């Protein structure tokens, strides 16, 4: 559990600079989590990233961000899909 939390914190820091941190976070959730917990921890990581992103955007201008329309929604969809898809490595690990 400690490795998972440390890995999620490191990948959150990487995500601040580049979106590849979303994939790394999902991989960490898949590798250090069990089969049942891998997807749940990937969803938790996605929620943490989305909340951190909303906080960052609220410091700049949340109105202007959501006024962009589909691009704003796409950023949240990507924040949920990339960790979930990369956490499916647990299926490869178990077979």
Biopython code that builds the backbone (N, CA, C, O; Angstrom):
import numpy as np
from Bio.PDB.StructureBuilder import StructureBuilder

atoms = [
    (1, "UNK", "N", (0.823, -1.194, 0.000)),
    (1, "UNK", "CA", (0.000, 0.000, 0.000)),
    (1, "UNK", "C", (0.865, 1.255, 0.000)),
    (1, "UNK", "O", (0.545, 2.247, -0.656)),
    (2, "UNK", "N", (1.964, 1.196, 0.745)),
    (2, "UNK", "CA", (2.847, 2.360, 0.821)),
    (2, "UNK", "C", (3.494, 2.634, -0.535)),
    (2, "UNK", "O", (3.630, 3.789, -0.938)),
    (3, "UNK", "N", (3.897, 1.565, -1.245)),
    (3, "UNK", "CA", (4.488, 1.735, -2.570)),
    (3, "UNK", "C", (3.483, 2.360, -3.532)),
    (3, "UNK", "O", (3.842, 3.197, -4.361)),
    (4, "UNK", "N", (2.230, 1.950, -3.416)),
    (4, "UNK", "CA", (1.186, 2.488, -4.287)),
    (4, "UNK", "C", (0.986, 3.979, -4.046)),
    (4, "UNK", "O", (0.882, 4.750, -5.000)),
    (5, "UNK", "N", (0.930, 4.392, -2.789)),
    (5, "UNK", "CA", (0.733, 5.810, -2.476)),
    (5, "UNK", "C", (1.929, 6.664, -2.891)),
    (5, "UNK", "O", (1.759, 7.773, -3.398)),
    (6, "UNK", "N", (3.130, 6.148, -2.674)),
    (6, "UNK", "CA", (4.322, 6.888, -3.092)),
    (6, "UNK", "C", (4.375, 6.990, -4.619)),
    (6, "UNK", "O", (4.712, 8.038, -5.170)),
    (7, "UNK", "N", (4.044, 5.905, -5.280)),
    (7, "UNK", "CA", (4.017, 5.917, -6.745)),
    (7, "UNK", "C", (2.977, 6.863, -7.308)),
    (7, "UNK", "O", (3.215, 7.539, -8.309)),
    (8, "UNK", "N", (1.819, 6.909, -6.661)),
    (8, "UNK", "CA", (0.780, 7.836, -7.113)),
    (8, "UNK", "C", (1.203, 9.287, -6.894)),
    (8, "UNK", "O", (0.903, 10.149, -7.719)),
    (9, "UNK", "N", (1.895, 9.562, -5.794)),
    (9, "UNK", "CA", (2.365, 10.925, -5.535)),
    (9, "UNK", "C", (3.425, 11.340, -6.561)),
    (9, "UNK", "O", (3.418, 12.472, -7.044)),
    (10, "UNK", "N", (4.326, 10.423, -6.885)),
    (10, "UNK", "CA", (5.358, 10.727, -7.878)),
    (10, "UNK", "C", (4.736, 10.942, -9.255)),
    (10, "UNK", "O", (5.116, 11.871, -9.968)),
    (11, "UNK", "N", (3.787, 10.094, -9.631)),
    (11, "UNK", "CA", (3.159, 10.249, -10.943)),
    (11, "UNK", "C", (2.272, 11.493, -10.998)),
    (11, "UNK", "O", (2.092, 12.072, -12.069)),
    (12, "UNK", "N", (1.717, 11.910, -9.861)),
    (12, "UNK", "CA", (0.971, 13.168, -9.835)),
    (12, "UNK", "C", (1.910, 14.344, -10.084)),
    (12, "UNK", "O", (1.548, 15.302, -10.767)),
    (13, "UNK", "N", (3.104, 14.266, -9.533)),
    (13, "UNK", "CA", (4.100, 15.320, -9.780)),
    (13, "UNK", "C", (4.532, 15.324, -11.248)),
    (13, "UNK", "O", (4.736, 16.392, -11.826)),
    (14, "UNK", "N", (4.671, 14.155, -11.852)),
    (14, "UNK", "CA", (5.020, 14.076, -13.270)),
    (14, "UNK", "C", (3.874, 14.613, -14.122)),
    (14, "UNK", "O", (4.106, 15.280, -15.130)),
    (15, "UNK", "N", (2.639, 14.322, -13.717)),
    (15, "UNK", "CA", (1.473, 14.780, -14.462)),
    (15, "UNK", "C", (1.378, 16.300, -14.474)),
    (15, "UNK", "O", (0.827, 16.877, -15.412)),
    (16, "UNK", "N", (1.899, 16.947, -13.458)),
    (16, "UNK", "CA", (1.885, 18.410, -13.428)),
    (16, "UNK", "C", (2.647, 18.987, -14.614)),
    (16, "UNK", "O", (2.304, 20.055, -15.120)),
    (17, "UNK", "N", (3.692, 18.271, -15.060)),
    (17, "UNK", "CA", (4.515, 18.772, -16.149)),
    (17, "UNK", "C", (4.173, 18.157, -17.501)),
    (17, "UNK", "O", (4.355, 18.808, -18.530)),
    (18, "UNK", "N", (3.680, 16.915, -17.525)),
    (18, "UNK", "CA", (3.409, 16.249, -18.799)),
    (18, "UNK", "C", (2.325, 15.192, -18.590)),
    (18, "UNK", "O", (2.215, 14.610, -17.511)),
    (19, "UNK", "N", (1.530, 14.950, -19.628)),
    (19, "UNK", "CA", (0.418, 14.011, -19.519)),
    (19, "UNK", "C", (0.870, 12.563, -19.404)),
    (19, "UNK", "O", (0.061, 11.700, -19.063)),
    (20, "UNK", "N", (2.132, 12.271, -19.676)),
    (20, "UNK", "CA", (2.633, 10.901, -19.562)),
    (20, "UNK", "C", (2.542, 10.406, -18.122)),
    (20, "UNK", "O", (2.559, 9.199, -17.880)),
    (21, "UNK", "N", (2.446, 11.327, -17.169)),
    (21, "UNK", "CA", (2.260, 10.959, -15.770)),
    (21, "UNK", "C", (0.955, 10.226, -15.531)),
    (21, "UNK", "O", (0.854, 9.442, -14.588)),
    (22, "UNK", "N", (-0.057, 10.467, -16.375)),
    (22, "UNK", "CA", (-1.318, 9.726, -16.261)),
    (22, "UNK", "C", (-1.100, 8.249, -16.575)),
    (22, "UNK", "O", (-1.644, 7.376, -15.898)),
    (23, "UNK", "N", (-0.309, 7.977, -17.599)),
    (23, "UNK", "CA", (-0.023, 6.586, -17.961)),
    (23, "UNK", "C", (0.841, 5.928, -16.890)),
    (23, "UNK", "O", (0.605, 4.779, -16.518)),
    (24, "UNK", "N", (1.834, 6.650, -16.399)),
    (24, "UNK", "CA", (2.698, 6.107, -15.349)),
    (24, "UNK", "C", (1.885, 5.827, -14.084)),
    (24, "UNK", "O", (2.089, 4.806, -13.427)),
    (25, "UNK", "N", (0.968, 6.726, -13.747)),
    (25, "UNK", "CA", (0.108, 6.509, -12.577)),
    (25, "UNK", "C", (-0.757, 5.277, -12.722)),
    (25, "UNK", "O", (-0.920, 4.517, -11.767)),
    (26, "UNK", "N", (-1.313, 5.068, -13.901)),
    (26, "UNK", "CA", (-2.109, 3.870, -14.139)),
    (26, "UNK", "C", (-1.279, 2.604, -14.077)),
    (26, "UNK", "O", (-1.721, 1.586, -13.545)),
    (27, "UNK", "N", (-0.064, 2.672, -14.628)),
    (27, "UNK", "CA", (0.826, 1.508, -14.556)),
    (27, "UNK", "C", (1.199, 1.172, -13.119)),
    (27, "UNK", "O", (1.257, 0.002, -12.744)),
    (28, "UNK", "N", (1.448, 2.196, -12.323)),
    (28, "UNK", "CA", (1.782, 1.965, -10.916)),
    (28, "UNK", "C", (0.597, 1.353, -10.189)),
    (28, "UNK", "O", (0.763, 0.446, -9.373)),
    (29, "UNK", "N", (-0.597, 1.844, -10.482)),
    (29, "UNK", "CA", (-1.801, 1.266, -9.862)),
    (29, "UNK", "C", (-1.983, -0.187, -10.274)),
    (29, "UNK", "O", (-2.412, -1.013, -9.468)),
    (30, "UNK", "N", (-1.660, -0.507, -11.525)),
    (30, "UNK", "CA", (-1.804, -1.882, -11.996)),
    (30, "UNK", "C", (-0.741, -2.815, -11.468)),
    (30, "UNK", "O", (-1.019, -3.983, -11.199)),
    (31, "UNK", "N", (0.468, -2.320, -11.317)),
    (31, "UNK", "CA", (1.566, -3.187, -10.876)),
    (31, "UNK", "C", (1.517, -3.435, -9.374)),
    (31, "UNK", "O", (1.683, -4.570, -8.926)),
    (32, "UNK", "N", (1.289, -2.377, -8.593)),
    (32, "UNK", "CA", (1.328, -2.530, -7.137)),
    (32, "UNK", "C", (-0.022, -2.883, -6.529)),
    (32, "UNK", "O", (-0.092, -3.212, -5.345)),
    (33, "UNK", "N", (-1.083, -2.823, -7.302)),
    (33, "UNK", "CA", (-2.393, -3.186, -6.780)),
    (33, "UNK", "C", (-2.768, -4.601, -7.159)),
    (33, "UNK", "O", (-2.252, -5.146, -8.135)),
    (34, "UNK", "N", (-3.657, -5.195, -6.400)),
    (34, "UNK", "CA", (-4.142, -6.523, -6.770)),
    (34, "UNK", "C", (-5.148, -6.370, -7.911)),
    (34, "UNK", "O", (-5.445, -5.256, -8.342)),
    (35, "UNK", "N", (-5.664, -7.485, -8.389)),
    (35, "UNK", "CA", (-6.577, -7.436, -9.528)),
    (35, "UNK", "C", (-7.811, -6.603, -9.222)),
    (35, "UNK", "O", (-8.254, -5.822, -10.064)),
    (36, "UNK", "N", (-8.367, -6.758, -8.035)),
    (36, "UNK", "CA", (-9.584, -6.027, -7.688)),
    (36, "UNK", "C", (-9.299, -4.567, -7.370)),
    (36, "UNK", "O", (-10.123, -3.696, -7.645)),
    (37, "UNK", "N", (-8.141, -4.301, -6.793)),
    (37, "UNK", "CA", (-7.836, -2.945, -6.359)),
    (37, "UNK", "C", (-7.196, -2.088, -7.439)),
    (37, "UNK", "O", (-7.126, -0.869, -7.285)),
    (38, "UNK", "N", (-6.728, -2.687, -8.522)),
    (38, "UNK", "CA", (-6.007, -1.926, -9.542)),
    (38, "UNK", "C", (-6.906, -0.894, -10.203)),
    (38, "UNK", "O", (-6.517, 0.264, -10.350)),
    (39, "UNK", "N", (-8.098, -1.303, -10.602)),
    (39, "UNK", "CA", (-8.994, -0.369, -11.274)),
    (39, "UNK", "C", (-9.555, 0.668, -10.300)),
    (39, "UNK", "O", (-9.755, 1.825, -10.670)),
    (40, "UNK", "N", (-9.807, 0.259, -9.072)),
    (40, "UNK", "CA", (-10.309, 1.210, -8.071)),
    (40, "UNK", "C", (-9.253, 2.266, -7.745)),
    (40, "UNK", "O", (-9.578, 3.443, -7.590)),
    (41, "UNK", "N", (-8.001, 1.850, -7.642)),
    (41, "UNK", "CA", (-6.954, 2.828, -7.358)),
    (41, "UNK", "C", (-6.681, 3.709, -8.573)),
    (41, "UNK", "O", (-6.290, 4.865, -8.411)),
    (42, "UNK", "N", (-6.876, 3.196, -9.778)),
    (42, "UNK", "CA", (-6.730, 4.024, -10.977)),
    (42, "UNK", "C", (-7.833, 5.078, -11.041)),
    (42, "UNK", "O", (-7.583, 6.215, -11.442)),
    (43, "UNK", "N", (-9.046, 4.708, -10.650)),
    (43, "UNK", "CA", (-10.136, 5.684, -10.602)),
    (43, "UNK", "C", (-9.858, 6.728, -9.530)),
    (43, "UNK", "O", (-10.099, 7.917, -9.740)),
    (44, "UNK", "N", (-9.355, 6.294, -8.390)),
    (44, "UNK", "CA", (-9.007, 7.253, -7.333)),
    (44, "UNK", "C", (-7.908, 8.204, -7.803)),
    (44, "UNK", "O", (-7.962, 9.402, -7.525)),
    (45, "UNK", "N", (-6.916, 7.675, -8.510)),
    (45, "UNK", "CA", (-5.863, 8.526, -9.052)),
    (45, "UNK", "C", (-6.437, 9.528, -10.062)),
    (45, "UNK", "O", (-6.038, 10.693, -10.079)),
    (46, "UNK", "N", (-7.369, 9.075, -10.898)),
    (46, "UNK", "CA", (-8.005, 9.963, -11.878)),
    (46, "UNK", "C", (-8.769, 11.085, -11.193)),
    (46, "UNK", "O", (-8.738, 12.230, -11.645)),
    (47, "UNK", "N", (-9.449, 10.759, -10.113)),
    (47, "UNK", "CA", (-10.198, 11.789, -9.379)),
    (47, "UNK", "C", (-9.239, 12.799, -8.752)),
    (47, "UNK", "O", (-9.496, 14.003, -8.783)),
    (48, "UNK", "N", (-8.140, 12.315, -8.188)),
    (48, "UNK", "CA", (-7.150, 13.216, -7.589)),
    (48, "UNK", "C", (-6.562, 14.147, -8.643)),
    (48, "UNK", "O", (-6.397, 15.343, -8.399)),
    (49, "UNK", "N", (-6.245, 13.597, -9.818)),
    (49, "UNK", "CA", (-5.689, 14.414, -10.899)),
    (49, "UNK", "C", (-6.713, 15.443, -11.369)),
    (49, "UNK", "O", (-6.364, 16.597, -11.615)),
    (50, "UNK", "N", (-7.965, 15.036, -11.494)),
    (50, "UNK", "CA", (-9.005, 15.964, -11.953)),
    (50, "UNK", "C", (-9.230, 17.091, -10.953)),
    (50, "UNK", "O", (-9.397, 18.246, -11.347)),
    (51, "UNK", "N", (-9.237, 16.766, -9.671)),
    (51, "UNK", "CA", (-9.408, 17.803, -8.647)),
    (51, "UNK", "C", (-8.210, 18.758, -8.648)),
    (51, "UNK", "O", (-8.380, 19.972, -8.537)),
    (52, "UNK", "N", (-7.008, 18.208, -8.773)),
    (52, "UNK", "CA", (-5.821, 19.065, -8.828)),
    (52, "UNK", "C", (-5.851, 19.960, -10.066)),
    (52, "UNK", "O", (-5.423, 21.113, -10.012)),
    (53, "UNK", "N", (-6.350, 19.434, -11.166)),
    (53, "UNK", "CA", (-6.448, 20.221, -12.392)),
    (53, "UNK", "C", (-7.484, 21.339, -12.252)),
    (53, "UNK", "O", (-7.264, 22.452, -12.730)),
    (54, "UNK", "N", (-8.601, 21.048, -11.604)),
    (54, "UNK", "CA", (-9.624, 22.081, -11.389)),
    (54, "UNK", "C", (-9.085, 23.169, -10.472)),
    (54, "UNK", "O", (-9.342, 24.352, -10.693)),
    (55, "UNK", "N", (-8.340, 22.776, -9.444)),
    (55, "UNK", "CA", (-7.751, 23.775, -8.540)),
    (55, "UNK", "C", (-6.764, 24.653, -9.301)),
    (55, "UNK", "O", (-6.751, 25.871, -9.127)),
    (56, "UNK", "N", (-5.942, 24.040, -10.139)),
    (56, "UNK", "CA", (-4.973, 24.813, -10.921)),
    (56, "UNK", "C", (-5.688, 25.764, -11.883)),
    (56, "UNK", "O", (-5.295, 26.923, -12.018)),
    (57, "UNK", "N", (-6.727, 25.280, -12.544)),
    (57, "UNK", "CA", (-7.455, 26.127, -13.484)),
    (57, "UNK", "C", (-8.247, 27.220, -12.769)),
    (57, "UNK", "O", (-8.440, 28.302, -13.323)),
    (58, "UNK", "N", (-8.703, 26.953, -11.559)),
    (58, "UNK", "CA", (-9.448, 27.983, -10.826)),
    (58, "UNK", "C", (-8.544, 29.130, -10.407)),
    (58, "UNK", "O", (-9.006, 30.256, -10.223)),
    (59, "UNK", "N", (-7.249, 28.846, -10.257)),
    (59, "UNK", "CA", (-6.308, 29.924, -9.963)),
    (59, "UNK", "C", (-6.116, 30.826, -11.171)),
    (59, "UNK", "O", (-5.864, 32.023, -11.028)),
    (60, "UNK", "N", (-6.233, 30.255, -12.350)),
    (60, "UNK", "CA", (-6.072, 31.049, -13.573)),
    (60, "UNK", "C", (-7.415, 31.678, -13.935)),
    (60, "UNK", "O", (-7.612, 32.878, -13.746)),
    (61, "UNK", "N", (-8.329, 30.875, -14.450)),
    (61, "UNK", "CA", (-9.677, 31.346, -14.761)),
    (61, "UNK", "C", (-10.512, 30.139, -15.159)),
    (61, "UNK", "O", (-10.394, 29.623, -16.271)),
    (62, "UNK", "N", (-11.345, 29.702, -14.246)),
    (62, "UNK", "CA", (-12.173, 28.528, -14.500)),
    (62, "UNK", "C", (-13.247, 28.819, -15.532)),
    (62, "UNK", "O", (-13.624, 27.929, -16.294)),
    (63, "UNK", "N", (-13.747, 30.046, -15.571)),
    (63, "UNK", "CA", (-14.772, 30.428, -16.551)),
    (63, "UNK", "C", (-14.245, 30.295, -17.972)),
    (63, "UNK", "O", (-14.909, 29.725, -18.838)),
    (64, "UNK", "N", (-13.060, 30.819, -18.205)),
    (64, "UNK", "CA", (-12.482, 30.763, -19.547)),
    (64, "UNK", "C", (-12.168, 29.338, -19.956)),
    (64, "UNK", "O", (-12.274, 28.987, -21.131)),
    (65, "UNK", "N", (-11.780, 28.510, -18.988)),
    (65, "UNK", "CA", (-11.465, 27.124, -19.306)),
    (65, "UNK", "C", (-12.710, 26.378, -19.768)),
    (65, "UNK", "O", (-12.673, 25.693, -20.790)),
    (66, "UNK", "N", (-13.805, 26.497, -19.036)),
    (66, "UNK", "CA", (-15.023, 25.788, -19.426)),
    (66, "UNK", "C", (-15.710, 26.426, -20.616)),
    (66, "UNK", "O", (-16.561, 25.797, -21.245)),
    (67, "UNK", "N", (-15.361, 27.663, -20.938)),
    (67, "UNK", "CA", (-15.914, 28.311, -22.126)),
    (67, "UNK", "C", (-15.323, 27.721, -23.405)),
    (67, "UNK", "O", (-15.866, 27.932, -24.489)),
    (68, "UNK", "N", (-14.221, 26.987, -23.289)),
    (68, "UNK", "CA", (-13.620, 26.370, -24.469)),
    (68, "UNK", "C", (-14.444, 25.207, -24.982)),
    (68, "UNK", "O", (-14.221, 24.751, -26.104)),
    (69, "UNK", "N", (-15.383, 24.716, -24.203)),
    (69, "UNK", "CA", (-16.296, 23.672, -24.674)),
    (69, "UNK", "C", (-15.695, 22.283, -24.671)),
    (69, "UNK", "O", (-15.276, 21.773, -23.633)),
    (70, "UNK", "N", (-15.659, 21.674, -25.857)),
    (70, "UNK", "CA", (-15.268, 20.272, -25.981)),
    (70, "UNK", "C", (-13.824, 20.007, -25.538)),
    (70, "UNK", "O", (-13.520, 18.917, -25.054)),
    (71, "UNK", "N", (-12.957, 20.965, -25.692)),
    (71, "UNK", "CA", (-11.570, 20.769, -25.264)),
    (71, "UNK", "C", (-11.499, 20.599, -23.751)),
    (71, "UNK", "O", (-10.713, 19.798, -23.245)),
    (72, "UNK", "N", (-12.318, 21.349, -23.038)),
    (72, "UNK", "CA", (-12.353, 21.227, -21.584)),
    (72, "UNK", "C", (-12.855, 19.854, -21.162)),
    (72, "UNK", "O", (-12.308, 19.237, -20.247)),
    (73, "UNK", "N", (-13.897, 19.382, -21.834)),
    (73, "UNK", "CA", (-14.440, 18.066, -21.491)),
    (73, "UNK", "C", (-13.473, 16.953, -21.884)),
    (73, "UNK", "O", (-13.374, 15.938, -21.194)),
    (74, "UNK", "N", (-12.769, 17.143, -22.980)),
    (74, "UNK", "CA", (-11.808, 16.148, -23.432)),
    (74, "UNK", "C", (-10.674, 15.969, -22.435)),
    (74, "UNK", "O", (-10.165, 14.861, -22.263)),
    (75, "UNK", "N", (-10.276, 17.053, -21.778)),
    (75, "UNK", "CA", (-9.195, 16.943, -20.795)),
    (75, "UNK", "C", (-9.619, 16.074, -19.609)),
    (75, "UNK", "O", (-8.789, 15.358, -19.050)),
    (76, "UNK", "N", (-10.886, 16.122, -19.220)),
    (76, "UNK", "CA", (-11.357, 15.265, -18.128)),
    (76, "UNK", "C", (-11.531, 13.816, -18.586)),
    (76, "UNK", "O", (-11.277, 12.888, -17.819)),
    (77, "UNK", "N", (-11.958, 13.623, -19.820)),
    (77, "UNK", "CA", (-12.103, 12.259, -20.342)),
    (77, "UNK", "C", (-10.735, 11.584, -20.425)),
    (77, "UNK", "O", (-10.589, 10.417, -20.062)),
    (78, "UNK", "N", (-9.742, 12.321, -20.901)),
    (78, "UNK", "CA", (-8.389, 11.772, -20.989)),
    (78, "UNK", "C", (-7.837, 11.470, -19.600)),
    (78, "UNK", "O", (-7.148, 10.469, -19.401)),
    (79, "UNK", "N", (-8.147, 12.350, -18.634)),
    (79, "UNK", "CA", (-7.655, 12.140, -17.267)),
    (79, "UNK", "C", (-8.242, 10.880, -16.642)),
    (79, "UNK", "O", (-7.637, 10.311, -15.733)),
    (80, "UNK", "N", (-9.404, 10.432, -17.107)),
    (80, "UNK", "CA", (-9.981, 9.197, -16.580)),
    (80, "UNK", "C", (-9.603, 7.974, -17.413)),
    (80, "UNK", "O", (-9.410, 6.892, -16.859)),
    (81, "UNK", "N", (-9.494, 8.127, -18.717)),
    (81, "UNK", "CA", (-9.251, 6.953, -19.557)),
    (81, "UNK", "C", (-7.808, 6.464, -19.524)),
    (81, "UNK", "O", (-7.574, 5.257, -19.466)),
    (82, "UNK", "N", (-6.846, 7.361, -19.559)),
    (82, "UNK", "CA", (-5.447, 6.918, -19.601)),
    (82, "UNK", "C", (-5.034, 6.094, -18.381)),
    (82, "UNK", "O", (-4.431, 5.036, -18.555)),
    (83, "UNK", "N", (-5.332, 6.531, -17.150)),
    (83, "UNK", "CA", (-4.967, 5.670, -16.017)),
    (83, "UNK", "C", (-5.726, 4.340, -15.996)),
    (83, "UNK", "O", (-5.165, 3.313, -15.614)),
    (84, "UNK", "N", (-6.993, 4.355, -16.405)),
    (84, "UNK", "CA", (-7.757, 3.102, -16.416)),
    (84, "UNK", "C", (-7.200, 2.116, -17.437)),
    (84, "UNK", "O", (-7.052, 0.928, -17.153)),
    (85, "UNK", "N", (-6.897, 2.621, -18.620)),
    (85, "UNK", "CA", (-6.364, 1.724, -19.645)),
    (85, "UNK", "C", (-4.975, 1.206, -19.281)),
    (85, "UNK", "O", (-4.665, 0.037, -19.512)),
    (86, "UNK", "N", (-4.149, 2.064, -18.718)),
    (86, "UNK", "CA", (-2.805, 1.601, -18.371)),
    (86, "UNK", "C", (-2.788, 0.736, -17.117)),
    (86, "UNK", "O", (-1.842, -0.022, -16.905)),
    (87, "UNK", "N", (-3.822, 0.839, -16.281)),
    (87, "UNK", "CA", (-3.873, -0.041, -15.109)),
    (87, "UNK", "C", (-4.319, -1.448, -15.487)),
    (87, "UNK", "O", (-4.257, -2.361, -14.663)),
    (88, "UNK", "N", (-4.761, -1.627, -16.712)),
    (88, "UNK", "CA", (-5.163, -2.971, -17.137)),
    (88, "UNK", "C", (-3.954, -3.882, -17.323)),
    (88, "UNK", "O", (-4.107, -5.044, -17.699)),
    (89, "UNK", "N", (-2.755, -3.366, -17.063)),
    (89, "UNK", "CA", (-1.561, -4.214, -17.075)),
    (89, "UNK", "C", (-1.672, -5.307, -16.018)),
    (89, "UNK", "O", (-0.986, -6.326, -16.107)),
    (90, "UNK", "N", (-2.523, -5.106, -15.027)),
    (90, "UNK", "CA", (-2.717, -6.138, -14.005)),
    (90, "UNK", "C", (-3.317, -7.401, -14.627)),
    (90, "UNK", "O", (-3.110, -8.499, -14.110)),
    (91, "UNK", "N", (-4.044, -7.261, -15.708)),
    (91, "UNK", "CA", (-4.578, -8.439, -16.381)),
    (91, "UNK", "C", (-3.457, -9.242, -17.042)),
    (91, "UNK", "O", (-3.528, -10.469, -17.108)),
    (92, "UNK", "N", (-2.434, -8.558, -17.525)),
    (92, "UNK", "CA", (-1.289, -9.262, -18.096)),
    (92, "UNK", "C", (-0.436, -9.913, -17.025)),
    (92, "UNK", "O", (0.139, -10.984, -17.220)),
    (93, "UNK", "N", (-0.371, -9.230, -15.878)),
    (93, "UNK", "CA", (0.434, -9.745, -14.766)),
    (93, "UNK", "C", (-0.165, -11.026, -14.187)),
    (93, "UNK", "O", (0.564, -11.925, -13.769)),
    (94, "UNK", "N", (-1.503, -11.103, -14.165)),
    (94, "UNK", "CA", (-2.146, -12.249, -13.521)),
    (94, "UNK", "C", (-2.177, -13.488, -14.406)),
    (94, "UNK", "O", (-2.385, -14.595, -13.910)),
    (95, "UNK", "N", (-1.972, -13.317, -15.711)),
    (95, "UNK", "CA", (-2.044, -14.504, -16.584)),
    (95, "UNK", "C", (-0.691, -15.131, -16.820)),
    (95, "UNK", "O", (-0.589, -16.131, -17.530)),
]
sb = StructureBuilder()
sb.init_structure("model")
sb.init_model(0)
sb.init_chain("A")
sb.init_seg("    ")
for serial, (resi, resn, name, xyz) in enumerate(atoms, 1):
    if name == "N":
        sb.init_residue(resn, " ", resi, " ")
    sb.init_atom(name, np.array(xyz, "f"), 0.0, 1.0, " ", f" {name:<3s}", serial, name[0])
structure = sb.get_structure()
